[in-house]
Amino acid sequence: MAEFSSEKEHQTEKNQSIKSIQWVTSQSGKVPEKAYIFHGKVIGRGVYNHGVHIGYIDTSEGGLIIGWAGCKVLLHKYQVLVAENVELMWIKISGRLQITGVKAGSENVSLNN
């Protein structure tokens, strides 16, 4: 499995809460504290077929569920999106990203990184 880098955002002005967004490595259906939940699903990502793919954690299945070629794929090693004091939303992007975002996936990832 490829290694992931952590992504964090901190706001440090006086009297403001710290904002934190990061990907936390997990496995076998485990979910870390403060995992981000979107529409009742814990958001995660994992490496499959040389790409990093977004999905959701299914604790009863024991891992991350992603969609691949019209099929449901279960990954036992994955990362969970953990977010404190932030609101996130899904937006469709075409071209360059003009705002700060959370990188969720990519294609053609080397498994030797």
Secondary structure as GFF3:
##gff-version 3
##sequence-region A 1 113
A	DSSP	beta_strand	20	27	.	.	.	ID=ss1
A	DSSP	beta_strand	37	38	.	.	.	ID=ss2
A	DSSP	beta_strand	41	48	.	.	.	ID=ss3
A	DSSP	beta_strand	51	58	.	.	.	ID=ss4
A	DSSP	beta_strand	63	68	.	.	.	ID=ss5
A	DSSP	beta_strand	71	75	.	.	.	ID=ss6
A	DSSP	beta_strand	77	84	.	.	.	ID=ss7
###
